[in-house]
Amino acid sequence: MFIKPLTAAAVCLAACIGISGALAASARADIAQTAEPIRGVNLGGLFVLEPWITPSLFEEWAHTANTPVVDEWNYCAILGKHECQSRLTRHWGSWVQEQDIATLSDLRINTLRIPLGYWALAPNGSDPYVQGQIPFLEQILNWASKYQMRVILDLHGAPGSQNGFDNSGLRGDIRWTKRPSDVPRTLDALASLARIANQNPSVVAIQAVNEPANWGVSKETITQFYIQAYNTIKSIAPQVAIVFHDAFLPASEWESLVPRNLTDSILDTHIYHMFVDDVIRFNADEHIRKACTDGQTIRNFNQRTRTICGEFSLANTDCARWLNGFQKGARWDGTLPGSQPVANGASCHNQENMDAWSDNKRAFMQRFAMAQIQAYEQGTGWIFWNFKTESADSWNYIKLARNGIFPTPPIGRSLN
C-alpha cells in the first residue's frame, strides 16, 4: 500500500476537532444524564454467523466447489439440526466471554450492539436454524450491567432476508415482506426483544431491523414497517429508544424515511470505505476527507433526529478473507469476480495482519481511527464493527486499541 503524506487531510481533520461530544441521549434516565457520546462496539459473529468473522466455523467447506454452506441457514441445513445445535451451542458459549466485556470496559467502550436473528426470538419450525441463544444473551446482558455498559439489541436477520447478505442469515434473494407471514414474524421477534429489555436495565435501545435494502424492499414498505415496529416495541417497553437504519438511502431521503412523530428514535447509518469501487481507490488523504464529510452529514441530521454511525471499521481494503462472501475474493487485488485490481501489483498479502503493518500504515490507521470517531461524534456517537475477529485485524477493536491504533479512552484529539 502506498500512503501519501497527510497534509491535506490534516486540514480536513481540523474541522472535526472541537465539535465532537454531542449528547448521547437515551430513553433511560440514568443514561440520559451523561454527556458522553455512544462509543460502542458490535458483538458480531455471535448469534448471526458471518464466515469472514469466524472462518474456523466454515473452514471444512473452504475448498468444496459450489458449496451451499455460505451462511447460517445453509450451515444448519447441511449439518442437520442436531450437529448444528451442538456446534453453535459451543460457539455461543465461547465467542464472547466475560473477559471480553471487562476488556472493552477497560478500553472505555460504553455501548454494546448485539445482533440477533429472528430465528432466536420467533422461530419458524420449518427453518433449519436452531435455538438456544437467549440464555447466552442474558449472560452478556448481566455482564453489561456489571461493567455499567448500555446495550442496543439489533434485529440483524429478518424472515426471507431483508438484504440478501450472509449477515442476514440467508445469502441470496431478498424475500422479506414478500410473504404474508414475514412482517408479523418480524414484529413478534421485536416484541420478544422488548420483553427482554424490560427485564434488563442495560438495554437502552432496540433496532427495528438491520440494513433493509431499498433495492429489494421499497422505501414506502420500509417506512410502514418502521411505524409498526415502533408501535410494537413501545407498547411493551416504552422506556427504550428505537433505532432505524437508513436503508442505504442518501441523506436527502432520511427525512421522509423516518416520520417525525416517531419520537425517541435514532437514525443509524453504516459507513464503510471498501465496498464501493471509487472509495476503495481513495488515497490516504481522501479517506480522511470522506470521514469528515460523513461527519458533517451526521451532524446535520442529528439536529432533527439523533444519528449514529452504527457500523464502521478501519479497513480501507476488502482483503479480509471471505469479507465479500464465502469463497469470494477481493476487489483490492482483482480476485473478486468482475473486478480489477485497484492498482498494478495490488496485493492482499498481510493487509489484515497487524504484525506486518509498516510504520507508515500504522500511522495512517491511527489517523483514520481518530478522523472517524471525531466525525461520528458530531452526531450521537459510533459503534465499531467488530469487537474482535479471528483474523481480520482492521476490524478487531480490542486488538486495535491494545496496539494503540485507537486511543484509550477513545476520544478525539489533535493528531499533530
C-alpha positions in Angstrom: 0.0 0.0 0.0 1.2 3.5 -0.9 0.4 6.1 1.8 0.7 9.8 0.8 1.6 12.4 3.4 -1.5 13.7 5.2 -1.1 17.4 4.7 -4.4 18.0 3.1 -6.0 15.5 5.5 -4.8 17.4 8.5 -6.7 20.5 7.2 -9.9 18.5 6.9 -9.3 16.8 10.3 -9.1 20.2 12.0 -12.7 20.7 11.0 -13.6 17.6 13.1 -11.7 18.6 16.2 -13.6 20.5 18.9 -17.1 19.8 17.6 -17.4 16.3 18.9 -19.1 15.4 22.1 -22.8 15.6 21.2 -25.0 14.2 23.9 -25.7 10.5 23.6 -29.3 10.9 24.8 -31.1 7.8 25.7 -34.5 6.7 26.9 -33.1 5.6 30.3 -32.9 8.5 32.8 -29.6 7.3 34.1 -28.0 7.2 30.7 -29.6 10.4 29.6 -27.7 12.3 32.3 -24.3 11.6 30.8 -22.6 13.9 28.4 -20.6 11.1 26.9 -21.4 10.0 23.3 -22.1 6.5 22.4 -18.7 4.8 22.0 -19.5 1.3 21.2 -18.6 -2.0 19.5 -20.7 -4.7 17.8 -20.7 -8.2 19.1 -20.9 -9.6 15.6 -20.4 -13.2 14.6 -22.1 -14.5 17.8 -25.8 -15.1 17.2 -25.6 -14.5 13.4 -22.7 -16.2 11.7 -20.5 -14.5 9.2 -17.8 -16.6 7.6 -15.2 -13.8 7.5 -15.5 -13.1 11.2 -15.1 -16.7 12.4 -13.7 -18.5 9.4 -12.8 -21.5 11.6 -16.5 -22.5 11.6 -16.6 -22.7 7.8 -13.1 -24.0 7.1 -14.2 -27.6 6.3 -16.0 -26.3 3.2 -13.3 -23.8 2.1 -12.2 -26.0 -0.8 -15.6 -27.5 -1.7 -16.6 -26.2 -5.1 -20.1 -24.7 -5.3 -20.8 -25.5 -1.6 -24.2 -24.1 -0.4 -22.7 -23.5 3.1 -22.3 -19.7 2.8 -24.4 -18.5 5.7 -26.1 -19.7 8.9 -29.2 -21.1 7.2 -27.2 -23.4 5.0 -24.7 -24.2 7.8 -27.5 -25.7 9.7 -29.2 -27.2 6.7 -26.1 -29.2 5.7 -25.1 -30.2 9.2 -28.6 -31.0 10.4 -30.2 -29.6 13.5 -28.6 -32.0 16.0 -25.0 -31.3 14.8 -25.7 -27.6 14.2 -27.1 -27.3 17.7 -24.0 -28.9 19.2 -21.6 -26.7 17.3 -23.4 -23.4 17.8 -24.0 -24.0 21.5 -20.3 -24.4 21.9 -19.8 -21.2 19.8 -22.3 -19.2 21.7 -20.6 -20.1 25.0 -17.1 -19.3 23.8 -17.1 -16.4 21.3 -18.0 -13.7 23.9 -16.5 -14.2 27.3 -16.8 -12.0 30.4 -13.1 -11.1 29.9 -14.0 -9.6 26.5 -16.6 -7.3 28.2 -14.2 -6.5 31.0 -11.5 -5.6 28.4 -13.9 -3.4 26.5 -14.8 -1.7 29.7 -11.2 -1.1 30.4 -10.8 0.4 26.9 -13.7 2.8 27.9 -16.3 1.4 25.5 -19.7 2.3 26.9 -22.1 0.6 24.5 -22.6 -2.9 23.1 -24.7 -3.5 20.0 -25.8 -7.2 19.9 -27.1 -8.6 16.5 -29.7 -11.4 16.6 -31.7 -13.2 14.0 -35.5 -13.6 14.1 -35.0 -17.4 14.5 -33.7 -16.9 18.0 -36.8 -15.0 19.0 -39.8 -16.0 16.9 -38.6 -19.2 15.1 -40.3 -20.9 12.2 -40.2 -24.7 12.8 -39.6 -25.4 9.1 -36.4 -23.4 9.0 -33.1 -25.2 9.5 -32.0 -22.7 12.2 -31.5 -23.8 15.8 -32.4 -22.0 19.0 -30.9 -21.7 22.5 -29.3 -18.3 22.1 -31.3 -16.4 24.8 -29.6 -17.8 27.9 -26.2 -16.7 26.4 -27.7 -13.3 25.5 -29.0 -12.9 29.1 -25.5 -13.7 30.4 -24.0 -11.0 28.3 -26.7 -8.5 29.5 -25.7 -9.4 33.1 -22.1 -8.7 32.2 -23.1 -5.4 30.6 -24.8 -4.4 33.8 -21.8 -5.4 35.9 -19.5 -3.3 33.9 -22.0 -0.4 33.5 -22.4 -0.7 29.8 -25.5 0.1 27.8 -26.9 -2.3 25.2 -28.6 -2.0 21.8 -30.4 -5.1 20.8 -30.3 -5.3 17.0 -32.6 -7.5 14.8 -29.9 -8.4 12.3 -31.8 -11.1 10.3 -35.4 -11.0 9.2 -37.5 -13.8 7.6 -36.6 -14.2 4.0 -33.6 -11.9 4.3 -34.0 -8.1 4.2 -30.9 -7.6 2.1 -29.6 -10.8 0.6 -26.4 -10.6 2.6 -24.9 -13.5 4.6 -25.2 -11.3 7.7 -29.0 -11.6 7.5 -28.6 -15.4 8.0 -29.5 -16.2 4.4 -27.5 -15.1 1.4 -29.2 -14.6 -2.0 -32.5 -13.2 -2.9 -34.3 -10.5 -0.9 -37.6 -12.1 0.1 -38.5 -10.2 3.3 -42.0 -8.7 3.2 -42.9 -10.8 0.1 -44.8 -13.4 2.1 -47.8 -12.7 4.4 -46.0 -14.1 7.4 -42.8 -12.1 7.1 -43.8 -8.8 8.8 -45.9 -10.4 11.6 -43.0 -12.8 12.4 -40.5 -9.9 12.4 -42.8 -7.9 14.8 -43.1 -11.0 17.0 -39.3 -11.1 17.2 -39.2 -7.4 18.1 -41.8 -8.0 20.8 -39.6 -10.7 22.3 -36.7 -8.2 22.3 -38.9 -5.7 24.1 -39.8 -8.2 26.8 -36.1 -8.9 27.2 -35.4 -5.2 27.6 -38.0 -4.9 30.3 -36.0 -7.5 32.3 -32.6 -6.0 31.7 -32.0 -2.3 32.5 -28.8 -2.3 30.5 -30.9 -2.4 27.3 -31.5 1.2 26.2 -32.5 0.7 22.6 -33.8 -1.8 20.1 -33.0 -1.7 16.4 -36.1 -2.5 14.2 -34.1 -4.3 11.5 -30.5 -4.1 10.3 -29.8 -2.8 6.8 -33.0 -3.3 4.9 -32.0 -3.0 1.2 -34.0 -0.3 -0.6 -33.3 -2.1 -3.9 -35.2 -5.1 -2.7 -37.8 -3.6 -0.4 -39.4 -0.3 -1.3 -38.8 2.8 0.8 -42.5 3.0 1.4 -42.7 -0.5 2.7 -39.7 0.1 5.0 -41.2 3.2 6.4 -44.5 1.5 7.0 -42.6 -1.3 8.8 -40.7 1.2 10.9 -44.0 2.6 12.1 -45.3 -0.9 13.0 -42.0 -1.7 14.7 -42.1 1.5 16.7 -45.6 0.8 17.9 -44.9 -2.8 18.8 -41.8 -2.1 20.8 -43.2 1.0 22.6 -46.3 -0.8 23.6 -44.2 -3.3 25.6 -41.1 -1.4 26.5 -41.9 2.4 26.3 -38.6 3.3 28.0 -36.3 2.1 25.2 -35.3 4.1 22.2 -35.9 2.7 18.7 -33.1 2.6 16.1 -33.9 2.7 12.4 -31.3 2.0 9.7 -31.1 4.4 6.7 -31.8 1.6 4.3 -28.7 2.6 2.3 -30.6 5.7 1.1 -28.8 9.0 0.6 -29.1 11.7 3.4 -31.5 13.6 1.2 -34.1 10.9 1.8 -33.7 10.3 5.5 -36.3 13.0 6.4 -39.1 11.0 4.7 -37.8 7.6 5.8 -38.4 8.1 9.5 -41.5 10.1 10.3 -41.1 13.0 12.7 -43.8 11.7 15.0 -41.7 8.6 15.9 -40.2 10.4 18.8 -37.4 8.8 20.9 -35.9 7.5 17.6 -32.3 7.1 16.5 -31.2 7.0 12.8 -28.4 4.5 12.1 -26.1 4.9 9.1 -23.3 2.5 8.3 -20.1 3.8 6.7 -17.5 1.6 5.1 -14.6 2.5 2.8 -14.1 -0.7 0.9 -17.3 -1.9 -0.7 -17.6 0.8 -3.4 -15.1 0.9 -6.3 -14.4 4.6 -6.3 -13.9 4.8 -2.5 -11.6 1.8 -2.2 -9.4 3.6 -4.7 -9.0 6.6 -2.4 -5.6 7.6 -1.2 -5.0 8.3 2.5 -6.0 12.0 2.3 -9.2 11.1 0.5 -10.2 8.5 3.1 -9.8 11.2 5.9 -11.7 13.8 3.9 -14.6 11.3 3.4 -14.8 10.7 7.1 -15.0 14.4 7.8 -17.7 14.9 5.1 -19.7 12.0 6.5 -19.4 13.6 10.0 -20.9 16.8 8.7 -23.8 14.8 7.2 -24.4 13.1 10.5 -24.2 16.4 12.4 -26.8 18.0 10.1 -29.4 15.2 10.6 -28.6 14.8 14.3 -30.3 18.2 14.8 -33.5 16.7 13.6 -33.2 13.1 14.9 -30.4 11.6 16.9 -28.0 10.0 14.5 -25.2 7.4 15.0 -22.8 5.5 12.8 -23.8 2.1 13.9 -21.1 0.3 11.9 -17.7 1.2 10.6 -14.2 -0.2 10.6 -10.6 0.8 9.8 -10.4 -1.3 6.7 -9.6 0.6 3.5 -9.3 -2.7 1.6 -11.7 -5.6 1.3 -8.9 -8.1 1.8 -10.3 -9.8 4.9 -10.8 -13.4 3.9 -14.4 -14.0 2.7 -15.4 -10.4 3.5 -17.4 -10.3 0.2 -18.9 -13.7 0.8 -17.7 -17.2 1.5 -15.1 -18.4 -1.1 -15.2 -14.9 -2.8 -12.1 -12.8 -3.4 -11.4 -9.1 -3.1 -11.8 -6.0 -5.2 -8.4 -4.9 -3.9 -6.4 -7.5 -5.8 -8.9 -8.3 -8.5 -9.8 -11.8 -7.2 -13.5 -10.9 -6.8 -15.3 -12.0 -10.0 -15.9 -9.0 -12.2 -13.3 -6.7 -10.5 -10.0 -5.3 -11.5 -7.1 -4.7 -9.1 -7.2 -1.2 -7.6 -3.6 -0.6 -8.9 -0.9 -2.5 -10.7 0.5 -5.0 -8.3 -2.1 -4.5 -5.6 -1.9 -7.4 -3.2 -3.9 -8.6 -0.2 -0.9 -10.2 1.4 -0.6 -9.1 5.1 -3.2 -6.3 4.6 -5.1 -7.8 7.6 -2.0 -8.8 9.6 -1.3 -6.0 12.1 2.1 -7.6 13.0 3.2 -7.0 9.4 2.0 -3.4 9.1 4.6 -0.8 8.3 5.1 2.3 10.5 3.5 4.2 7.6 0.4 2.1 7.6 0.1 2.2 11.4 0.3 6.0 11.3 -2.4 6.1 8.7 -4.6 3.7 10.7 -4.2 5.9 13.8 -5.3 9.0 11.9 -8.1 7.1 10.2 -9.4 5.9 13.5 -9.3 9.4 15.0 -10.9 11.1 12.0 -13.8 8.7 12.1 -14.5 8.9 15.8 -14.3 12.7 15.7 -16.5 12.8 12.7 -19.2 10.5 14.0 -19.3 12.2 17.4 -20.7 15.2 15.7 -23.8 13.2 16.0 -24.8 10.9 18.9 -21.9 8.6 18.6 -20.5 5.5 16.9 -20.3 1.7 17.2 -17.3 -0.1 15.6 -17.7 -3.4 13.7 -16.4 -5.6 15.3 -15.3 -6.2 18.9 -13.0 -8.9 17.7 -12.3 -11.2 14.7 -10.3 -14.4 14.3 -8.0 -13.0 11.6 -9.1 -9.6 10.2 -7.1 -7.1 12.3 -8.5 -3.8 10.8 -12.0 -5.0 12.0 -10.8 -6.1 15.5 -11.4 -3.3 18.0 -9.8 -5.0 21.0 -6.6 -5.7 19.1 -6.5 -2.2 17.5 -7.0 -0.5 20.8 -4.4 -2.7 22.7 -1.9 -1.8 20.0 -2.5 1.9 20.2 -4.4 2.4 17.0 -7.5 3.6 18.9 -6.7 5.7 21.9 -8.0 4.8 25.4 -10.3 6.4 26.2 -11.5 6.6 22.5 -12.0 10.4 22.3 -10.9 12.8 19.7 -7.7 14.7 20.0 -5.3 16.6 17.7 -3.1 14.4 15.6 -0.4 17.0 15.1 
